[in-house]
Structures are given as C-alpha cells and as structure tokens.
Amino acid sequence: MKNYIIAIDQSTSATKAVLFNEQCQLIHRVDEPHKQYYPQAGWVEHDAEEIYINTLKAIRSLLDNLQLEQESHFSLAITNQRETVVVWDKRTGIPVYHAVVWQCQRGASICRKLKDEGYTEMVRSKSGLLIDPYFAASGAQWILDYVNGARKSAEEGHLLMGTIDSWLVWKLTGGKVHATDYTNASRTLLFNIHTLAWDDDLLRLFKIPRCMMPEVRSSDSVFGETTVDGYFVQPIQIAGVLGDSHGALVGQMCFEAGMGKVTYGTGSSVMVNIGEEAKDAPAGLVTSVGFAALNKVFYAFEGNIHCTGATIKWLVEKLALIGSPKDIEAQAASVTDNGGVYFVPAFAGLGAPWWNDSAKAMIYGMTLGTTKAHLLRASLEAIAYQVKDLVDLMTGQAGIALKELRVDGGPTRNKFLMQFQADMVNAIINCANIEEASALGAMIMNGFARGLWNSFDEAGALRKENYCVLPQMKDEQRNQLYQGWIKAVKRVINSIE
C-alpha cells in the first residue's frame, strides 16, 4: 500500500492541492483561483465559502486526474495565507461576512487609536507583533462592530473566528474541530507567544470574546478526520497545519537556530530561526512562532523587502535595458565591479532597517564611464545588500551567527547574484530546487504527526540540494562595498524634502 499526502496550500489568490509521496517527491498539483473583492478603496475580501468549495474541487481534481492504486492511503495537510480572518456562525456554518484579507486596511483606524492610546509596547511584548491592520485582530473586531447583530451573537457564544486554516479544519471535519496551530495563532495579535495561549489582555483590547477562539495546537498535530465531503469512503486524517511563510521555513528544513530562508520574488521574504526563546525583534520587524514540532517550539524573526524581482522587471519592461530577466547575469558579470554605482530601489519606500515611506528610488555614483552593465550589476547587488540589511539586523538582535541561508525562487538560478549574496552575508547560500516550499513544509509536519519521521535530522536528510555557494570575498572588500551601499541609502534619505 502506498501512502500519499495531500497538501492544501491556500494562498491569497488561489487554493492549490499538491500531492506528495513519503519521499517528499511532488507527484501532481492543481490550482483553483478565487475571486478578489474590493468593496472600497483599500479594502480586500475573500468569500470563505468559495475557498472551502475550491478546496474540495482541488482535491477531487488532483486525484481524479491520476491513476493511483485503489488501496493507496491518504492524509491531508494544510498551509495557508496567515492573517486573513473569518467569522462564522457555528449553528449554520455560514460566515457572517466575507473574510477580511491580510492586505485589507479597514482596521487602520482601530490600530491607530490603540497606538495613540499607548498600547504599542504592551502588544509587542506579548504578541511579538506591531499593531497593524495587516494582522487578523482588527479585521475581526471590525466584523463584530459593523456587521448587524454580530457582536451580540458572538457574546452569546454563537460565533467562531479563525484564520483560513481553522475555517477549513472546521468545515472539513463537519464542525467537530475548531483548532489552529501556533504559527497561525501568532499572526493574529491575540496570541501570547511566551505563554503559547490566547491572551486575555489582547482579547479585551480588540474586543474579541474568548469563546470565539480556536484551540491552539502544535504544527505537527493531528487535527481531525475528513471524508472531503464524501469523496473518501473512509475518513482520512488532517495532520500538519502551519502558515505559508512558516511552511517555507520548514520546507527549506531550517530546523536549527541560525538557519534562515529567503524567498526571492517580486519582493523577498526573509525569515531566520532564532531558536527556542522568543526574543524581541529589531525595530520594525516581528517575532513569530517559526514552527512547533516534536515537542519543541522554535521562534523566528521575519521581515520583508519591498522590491527585489520587481526591480529587474522594471529594468525589462520600463527601461528595456534587457530583453528578459535571464539576460541580466551575463551583463552583470561582464564588468569586474560596479564602477562605484549603487542602485537603491526604493520604489515603495525603504523598509527595515531604514523605515522611510517617503524615500524614492535612486541611482547613485554614475560617471561618464558608467555603462549599462554597471547599472545592471548594481541592480543585482542591491538585492543582496537588502537581504544583508535584514539578516544582519536579525542575527545581531538574536545574538546568533548565521549558519546557512537557504534560498528559493527564480533569481536563485542567477549564479552571479547567489555568489554576491554569499559574499555579502558571509555564509553559505544553499540553493534547493524546491517546488512548492510551503506545501512541502505542511507535508513535513504531516509526517511528524503520523510518526513517519521521529527527528528533524530524519526529515532534513530528504532535502535535495541544487547547489551551495560559499563566500569568497575578503572582509575588507565586503565592508567597503557595503559601506558604499549605506552611503547611497543615506543619500536617498537626505534627499527627501
């Protein structure tokens, strides 16, 4: 009998069903996109019922397209968009309102009021997070405050709330299980990352009745059983749940303190495992539960870079300096250095550690000797500098050395960028040809829950490296180049009127 794991990756734009075997090999995947709702400027909503229906459709389509042995055994894992919140009536199983998406700004006034009243430090010390509508609490409070009858029903014990994972678990188990995992809970602004429990002070602050909250479990728990609305004759286990960024951390097998992952995309997500102690994040970054498995809880610092791949896209589509992103590597490598040119891609302001929303992009240091190749090289170097900004901030605050940076995303195929990244962070860059890193992380948690692996080393041994890049640059050159970047960023900040 063959065992397969169905990993549901429920993202902001679609619900994906991914089938793995127990050797972590991806067999097949199916996507079901869902509609985006924008009822007002700055507001973003999803139809939670549509997401559940799409989950059923994706699983059926995934398996119907394959000819698997009839005696095959299945289980289900879930990874999800983290901060999107659903409120539903447990008597009917129907949401009282659309899901409020993590991108939605309707909770901004709620968050602003709390900050003005001086709650920033209290919230940060308990939750590890910033008071921001990005996180789930203000969206849930808005639903209770503005949906007719919602608050009264909640206080009478009729309503439940949760992130998308807990909504799917509740629906898939026929309303028998209302539960989430530590990673998703740690993104709500309602969870105390030190006590690992819903916090009464935070619940009161956002006016959320405790009776609405799901049970919180480790990421490698068995969450219940499901027939997937009758698709399976015998129920299958739901085992392994965690948020998508945490799934990528686990999918990259970053099981030790000092191991970090970077997902290079339009922007870049940087997350570093800081070990089993929840430490205060550097200003503007957050501390979350990285993952919880095998009776251990690991914490992580997380930060996001606004423009990495977006910079390369701009060079292709707006300036037409290259025909496609793959052309940039040869151009960058055709010159021996950046010729003193630095590109600060502050197209959407500057994030950590600078935190200046008014900053604008700037190319600094050009002379009559500057060529297209210098500019393209500076564009790639800027990606590595921004990652170094965050990694240095995180490891310095946590008091740990970066052991290894594990990377995924299209830009990892750029050998010049990967070498320069290794040189800048002065650590090994481990490139893995990982498809569906978040779904793989959920699959790993599923394996822990079912006793497939009994140690992190066992699971980690299944990771397939693509290639590793070792730092080669001398400290003096690294420091000189990085100081040039710092100088260029300060020029950008000082240019703001």
C-alpha positions, 0 to 999 in steps of 0.5 A: 500500500502506498501512502500519499499526502495531500497538501492544501496550500491556500494562498491569497489568490488561489487554493492549490492541492499538491500531492506528495509521496513519503519521499517528499517527491511532488507527484501532481498539483492543481490550482483553483483561483478565487475571486478578489473583492474590493468593496472600497478603496483599500479594502480586500475580501475573500468569500470563505465559502468559495475557498472551502468549495475550491478546496474540495474541487482541488482535491477531487481534481488532483486525484481524479486526474491520476491513476493511483492504486485503489488501496493507496492511503491518504492524509491531508495537510494544510498551509495557508495565507496567515492573517486573513480572518473569518467569522462564522456562525457555528449553528449554520456554518455560514460566515457572517461576512466575507473574510477580511484579507491580510492586505485589507486596511479597514482596521487602520483606524482601530490600530491607530487609536490603540497606538495613540492610546499607548498600547504599542509596547504592551502588544509587542511584548506579548504578541511579538507583533506591531499593531497593524491592520495587516494582522487578523485582530482588527479585521475581526473586531471590525466584523463584530462592530459593523456587521448587524447583530454580530457582536451580540451573537458572538457574546452569546457564544454563537460565533467562531473566528479563525484564520483560513486554516481553522475555517477549513479544519472546521468545515472539513471535519463537519464542525467537530474541530475548531483548532489552529496551530501556533504559527497561525495563532501568532499572526493574529495579535491575540496570541501570547507567544511566551505563554503559547495561549490566547491572551486575555489582555489582547482579547479585551483590547480588540474586543474579541470574546474568548469563546470565539477562539480556536484551540491552539495546537502544535504544527505537527498535530493531528487535527481531525478526520475528513471524508472531503465531503464524501469523496473518501469512503473512509475518513482520512486524517488532517495532520500538519497545519502551519502558515505559508511563510512558516511552511517555507521555513520548514520546507527549506528544513531550517530546523536549527537556530541560525538557519534562515530562508529567503524567498526571492520574488517580486519582493523577498521574504526573509525569515531566520530561526532564532531558536527556542526563546522568543526574543524581541525583534529589531525595530520594525520587524516581528517575532513569530512562532517559526514552527512547533514540532516534536515537542519543541517550539522554535521562534523566528524573526521575519521581515520583508523587502519591498522590491527585489524581482520587481526591480529587474522587471522594471529594468525589462519592461520600463527601461528595456535595458534587457530583453528578459530577466535571464539576460541580466547575469551575463551583463552583470558579470561582464564588468569586474565591479560596479564602477562605484554605482549603487542602485537603491530601489526604493520604489515603495519606500525603504523598509527595515532597517531604514523605515522611510515611506517617503524615500524614492528610488535612486541611482547613485555614483554614475560617471561618464564611464558608467555603462549599462552593465554597471547599472545592471550589476548594481541592480543585482547587488542591491538585492543582496545588500537588502537581504544583508540589511535584514539578516544582519539586523536579525542575527545581531538582535538574536545574538546568533551567527548565521549558519546557512541561508537557504534560498528559493525562487527564480533569481536563485538560478542567477549564479552571479547574484547567489555568489554576491549574496554569499559574499555579502552575508558571509555564509553559505547560500544553499540553493534547493530546487524546491517546488512548492516550499510551503506545501512541502513544509505542511507535508513535513509536519504531516509526517511528524504527526503520523510518526513517519519521521521521529527527528528533524535530522530524519526529515532534513536528510530528504532535502535535495540540494541544487547547489551551495555557494560559499563566500569568497570575498575578503572582509575588507572588500565586503565592508567597503562595498557595503559601506558604499551601499549605506552611503547611497541609502543615506543619500536617498534619505537626505534627499527627501524634502 
